[in-house]
Each structure stands twice: as C-alpha cells, then as structure tokens.
Amino acid sequence: SLRSWGDCLASRDWARNGLKIAPGLIVVDSGWLPDLVYRLVSERGWMASRGLGGSINVRQYRPPRPGVRGIRHGDGWYTKIHQDFRVQVLYPDGNRWKREIQSGLMAPIDDDQTISLFKGSQKEHETFAAHVTAEVEEQAFSEKGGVKQVWRQLKPDNHYLDCLVMSRAGANYLGVSGLTAPQRAKLQMTRNYEPAKKKEEGGAWKIGR
C-alpha cells in the first residue's frame, strides 16, 4: 500500500558521499483519490501535491496573488492549506519543472544542476527513459488564452516524469535552487536542443551524450 511504501522510504538508510541521510520531505501526488491522500499525509506528516500546467488538459499554473492568507509562494510553486483536511498542498508549475528536468538530464555529469539516474538494471533505466520522454513541448492555441506552451503526451505511461516534477519542486521547497531562465537557455543552446514537432521524432528529450 501507499502507506507501507512511504514508511519504507522514510525508514530506509540513504547515503550520499558515504554519509547517511534521511528524506527531508515525502511528496504524494493527490491527483488520484485525493481524499485518501490527504488523510494519509495528515497522518504521516508528509505533503500532498497537485501539478498545474504542463498539459493542455490540465488547469494552468496561476499562483494566487501575494498576501493571501495561508498561501506560501516559491520559485515555480506555491503551497495552500486544504480547507477540509487542514494539510498543506504543494502546487508545482508543470511547465517550469519539466523544462528544468530536461535541462538537468542533458547537463554534463559534473555539472551542479545535473540529474543522474539511480542504480538499476538496463530494463529499469529503459522504463524510466520511456516515461520521461513520454511528452513533447509544443505551442497550442485556445480562444481564451491565445498561444501558450504546453506538453502533449505521446505515450500512455508518464508516471516517472510526474514523480520527477514533484520531486524537483519539493527539493526547491526545501531550499535546493534551480537553473535560472538564462542558464536554461544557454544549456539548451550548448546541447543543440530543439523541441520535437512530430510524434515520429520520438519526443523532445534526449538522454545521454
């Protein structure tokens, strides 16, 4: 169950550079069975999350105006207290963090902003790669909003991509800074990145060098 899986993550011995570390935050997607998720995060002291933007079928990211009670604004995210369950919900900007993840996957391995893959089998890495390349960024037009950048889903499974978005926004919530817009633009130029325009091109992201 989700409760057991979260408890396993919280109690597991994680290590970085030979030092044991504990998770600073556990974020749970509340897009499916939200009431169950809200009760669980309230019980365990975790955080619920609901991504905004990032898809033409998802409500776009529009943070509330500054000064609204119960709202905390961050860099590409905001949090809001759920009125019924009294839990804090993290709302990340899907467009922003998908671009950030793309830049991190293309960055040199010794770069401060690089995203490296976990230790796993070739099949596990291939599955992960399929998920994070399941969407392509493109322009879309709507009568109300005009032209905007959205992510179109090309493959049915994009769960690891959603996990990366919420994990990266959660890290920023904890104080891990991300790339600035000029840094992302420079990195995309140096990696010769161009958003894919056709489905047969296989997605917008390239993993590996």
C-alpha positions in Angstrom: 0.0 0.0 0.0 1.0 3.7 -0.3 1.3 3.9 3.5 3.8 1.0 3.6 5.8 2.3 0.7 6.1 5.7 2.2 7.1 4.3 5.6 9.8 2.2 3.8 11.2 5.3 2.1 11.2 7.2 5.3 13.0 4.5 7.3 15.5 3.3 4.6 19.2 4.2 5.0 20.0 6.6 2.2 23.6 7.6 1.6 25.4 10.4 -0.3 29.2 10.7 -0.4 29.4 8.0 2.2 27.2 9.8 4.7 23.8 8.6 5.8 20.9 11.0 5.1 17.2 11.0 5.8 14.5 12.2 3.4 13.7 15.9 4.0 10.3 15.6 2.5 7.9 12.9 1.1 5.5 14.3 -1.5 2.4 12.3 -2.6 0.5 13.0 -5.8 -3.1 13.8 -4.9 -4.4 13.8 -8.5 -5.9 10.3 -7.9 -8.1 9.5 -4.8 -7.2 12.9 -3.3 -9.2 12.4 0.0 -7.3 9.2 0.7 -4.0 11.0 0.0 -4.9 14.0 2.3 -5.8 11.7 5.2 -2.6 9.8 4.7 -0.3 12.8 4.5 -2.0 14.3 7.6 -1.4 11.0 9.5 2.2 10.7 8.4 3.4 14.3 8.3 4.1 14.1 4.5 3.0 16.6 1.9 0.3 16.3 -0.8 1.0 17.7 -4.3 -1.1 18.6 -7.3 0.7 19.6 -10.5 -0.7 22.5 -12.5 0.1 23.3 -16.2 2.3 21.0 -18.2 -0.5 19.7 -20.3 -3.2 21.1 -22.5 -5.9 19.2 -20.5 -4.6 20.3 -17.0 -5.5 23.6 -15.3 -2.7 26.1 -15.9 -0.4 27.3 -13.2 -1.6 30.7 -11.9 -0.3 31.3 -8.4 -2.6 33.3 -6.1 -1.8 37.0 -5.6 0.7 37.8 -2.8 -0.7 38.4 0.6 -3.4 35.8 0.5 -3.7 34.2 3.9 -2.4 30.6 4.0 -0.5 30.8 0.8 3.3 30.4 0.6 4.9 31.4 -2.7 8.1 29.8 -4.0 10.2 29.6 -7.2 7.9 27.8 -9.5 5.5 26.5 -6.8 3.1 27.6 -4.1 1.5 25.9 -1.2 -2.0 26.2 0.1 -3.8 24.7 3.2 -6.6 22.4 2.2 -9.7 23.7 3.9 -11.3 20.4 4.8 -8.3 18.3 5.7 -6.1 21.1 7.0 -3.0 19.8 5.2 -0.5 21.7 3.2 -0.7 21.0 -0.6 2.2 21.8 -3.0 1.2 23.1 -6.4 4.2 23.0 -8.8 4.4 24.7 -12.2 4.4 21.7 -14.5 5.8 23.6 -17.5 8.7 25.1 -15.5 9.8 21.9 -13.8 9.6 19.8 -16.9 11.9 22.2 -18.6 14.2 22.1 -15.6 14.3 18.3 -15.6 15.0 18.3 -19.3 18.0 20.6 -18.7 19.2 18.5 -15.8 19.1 15.3 -17.8 21.2 17.0 -20.6 23.7 18.7 -18.3 27.3 17.3 -18.1 27.6 14.7 -15.3 29.9 17.0 -13.3 27.6 20.0 -13.5 26.0 21.3 -10.3 22.5 21.0 -11.9 22.8 17.6 -13.5 20.2 14.9 -12.8 21.8 11.4 -12.8 20.0 8.1 -12.9 19.6 5.8 -9.9 21.5 2.5 -9.9 19.4 -0.1 -11.7 19.2 -2.7 -14.4 19.1 -1.8 -18.1 15.3 -2.6 -18.2 14.7 -0.3 -15.3 16.6 2.5 -16.9 14.8 1.9 -20.3 11.4 2.1 -18.5 12.4 5.3 -16.7 13.6 6.8 -20.0 10.4 5.9 -21.8 8.4 7.7 -19.1 10.4 10.9 -19.0 10.3 11.1 -22.8 6.5 10.5 -23.0 5.6 14.1 -23.6 6.7 16.8 -26.1 6.6 20.5 -25.6 4.8 22.5 -28.3 2.7 25.5 -28.9 -1.1 25.3 -28.6 -3.8 27.9 -29.3 -7.0 28.5 -27.3 -9.7 31.1 -27.9 -9.4 32.3 -24.2 -5.7 32.1 -23.6 -4.2 32.6 -27.1 -0.9 30.9 -27.9 0.8 29.1 -25.0 3.4 26.4 -24.4 2.0 23.0 -23.4 3.2 19.4 -23.1 1.5 16.9 -25.3 1.5 13.3 -24.1 2.8 10.8 -26.8 2.9 7.6 -24.7 0.4 6.3 -22.2 2.9 6.0 -19.2 4.5 9.2 -17.9 4.4 8.4 -14.2 8.2 8.8 -13.6 8.0 12.2 -15.3 5.3 13.3 -12.8 7.4 11.9 -10.0 10.4 14.0 -11.2 8.3 17.2 -11.4 7.1 16.8 -7.9 10.4 15.7 -6.5 12.2 18.7 -8.1 9.6 21.2 -6.9 9.8 19.6 -3.5 13.6 19.9 -3.4 13.1 23.6 -4.3 10.6 23.9 -1.4 13.4 22.6 0.9 15.8 25.2 -0.5 17.6 23.5 -3.4 17.8 26.2 -6.1 17.3 25.5 -9.7 18.5 26.9 -13.0 17.7 30.5 -13.9 16.0 31.1 -17.2 19.2 32.4 -18.9 21.1 29.3 -17.6 18.4 27.0 -19.1 18.6 28.8 -22.4 22.4 28.7 -22.5 22.4 25.0 -21.7 19.8 24.2 -24.4 21.9 26.1 -27.0 25.1 24.2 -26.0 23.3 20.9 -26.2 21.7 21.7 -29.5 18.2 21.0 -28.1 15.2 21.7 -30.3 11.6 20.7 -29.2 10.3 17.9 -31.3 7.4 18.9 -33.7 6.2 15.5 -34.8 5.2 12.4 -33.0 7.5 10.2 -35.0 10.6 12.2 -33.8 10.2 10.3 -30.5 9.7 13.1 -28.0 11.5 16.3 -27.2 14.1 15.0 -24.8 17.4 13.2 -25.4 19.1 11.3 -22.6 22.8 10.6 -22.8 25.5 12.2 -24.8 
